[in-house]
Amino acid sequence: MLYTRLSVVITMVALAIGGWPSPAQPRETASLSAATKKSPVKRQVSKKRQPAHQVACTIYGCREIPGRCHPEQGYDWDGIPTGFDVIVCR
């Protein structure tokens, strides 16, 4: 008896919050599937690969560093790390 009432309550709550889709309701996937049938766009890939740019965060802000340069840890005059990078070019 308790399980019968519980199943009736669950069914009524499910129907109240949206219910199960009936066969009369149109499915949303039918309209979405028509939109996804477009032919894929071919993208042209560059033959020349661009070099990865390094970023150094200095006291003056973060920026890309030139080629042949690299970031190193920056230190105060007394040898304590500052937490910022220093750009070193050779």
Backbone torsions as a table, in degrees:
resi	resn	phi	psi	omega
1	MET	NA	-45.0	-179.9
2	LEU	-65.1	-41.5	-179.4
3	TYR	-67.4	-32.3	178.4
4	THR	-67.6	-43.9	178.1
5	ARG	-65.8	-39.9	179.6
6	LEU	-63.2	-42.2	179.3
7	SER	-67.9	-33.7	177.1
8	VAL	-67.2	-41.9	179.7
9	VAL	-65.6	-43.1	179.3
10	ILE	-62.7	-41.1	178.9
11	THR	-64.4	-42.4	-178.9
12	MET	-67.1	-39.4	178.6
13	VAL	-66.4	-42.2	179.4
14	ALA	-62.2	-40.3	178.9
15	LEU	-71.0	-31.7	-178.4
16	ALA	-72.4	-34.0	-177.0
17	ILE	-92.7	8.2	176.9
18	GLY	145.2	-29.3	174.7
19	GLY	69.4	179.0	177.2
20	TRP	-86.9	144.4	-179.5
21	PRO	-68.6	133.3	178.0
22	SER	-93.2	161.0	179.8
23	PRO	-63.3	-20.6	-178.7
24	ALA	-76.9	-22.8	-179.2
25	GLN	-80.5	133.9	177.6
26	PRO	-70.5	142.9	179.3
27	ARG	-85.0	143.8	-179.7
28	GLU	-73.5	-25.0	-177.0
29	THR	-69.1	-22.0	179.4
30	ALA	-67.3	-39.3	179.2
31	SER	-75.9	-30.5	179.7
32	LEU	-73.3	-34.7	-177.8
33	SER	-68.6	-29.8	177.3
34	ALA	-69.9	-32.4	-179.7
35	ALA	-75.2	-25.3	-177.3
36	THR	-88.4	0.8	-177.7
37	LYS	-87.3	9.9	178.8
38	LYS	-69.1	150.8	179.7
39	SER	-71.9	141.9	-178.2
40	PRO	-69.1	146.5	179.4
41	VAL	-86.0	128.1	179.0
42	LYS	-85.1	125.0	178.7
43	ARG	-100.8	139.4	-178.8
44	GLN	-85.3	126.3	-178.6
45	VAL	-93.6	134.2	179.8
46	SER	-69.8	133.7	179.7
47	LYS	-71.5	-34.6	-177.8
48	LYS	-92.5	120.2	-178.6
49	ARG	-82.3	131.3	179.9
50	GLN	-77.1	138.3	178.9
51	PRO	-69.4	147.2	178.8
52	ALA	-73.1	130.2	-179.7
53	HIS	-90.1	138.0	175.9
54	GLN	-91.6	151.3	179.3
55	VAL	-119.2	133.1	176.6
56	ALA	-119.8	135.4	177.9
57	CYS	-102.9	102.3	-178.5
58	THR	-96.5	-175.7	177.6
59	ILE	-62.2	-28.7	-175.2
60	TYR	-91.6	1.0	178.9
61	GLY	124.1	173.8	-179.2
62	CYS	-92.4	136.1	179.3
63	ARG	-156.0	162.1	176.5
64	GLU	-72.0	144.9	178.4
65	ILE	-103.9	150.3	-178.3
66	PRO	-64.9	169.0	178.6
67	GLY	-61.3	175.2	179.6
68	ARG	47.4	12.0	176.2
69	CYS	-120.4	157.9	178.5
70	HIS	-147.8	153.3	179.2
71	PRO	-84.8	145.6	173.8
72	GLU	-133.7	162.1	179.3
73	GLN	-66.1	133.5	178.2
74	GLY	-92.1	144.7	-179.1
75	TYR	-127.7	152.0	172.3
76	ASP	-72.4	176.5	179.5
77	TRP	-65.4	-21.4	-179.7
78	ASP	-101.3	9.6	174.0
79	GLY	93.3	6.3	179.6
80	ILE	-87.5	131.5	179.1
81	PRO	-62.4	137.8	-178.4
82	THR	-87.9	-22.1	-175.4
83	GLY	92.2	-4.0	177.5
84	PHE	-108.1	160.9	177.4
85	ASP	-91.2	158.1	171.8
86	VAL	-122.1	132.6	-180.0
87	ILE	-88.2	123.0	-178.9
88	VAL	-115.7	124.9	178.1
89	CYS	-114.8	139.5	-179.0
90	ARG	-118.1	NA	NA
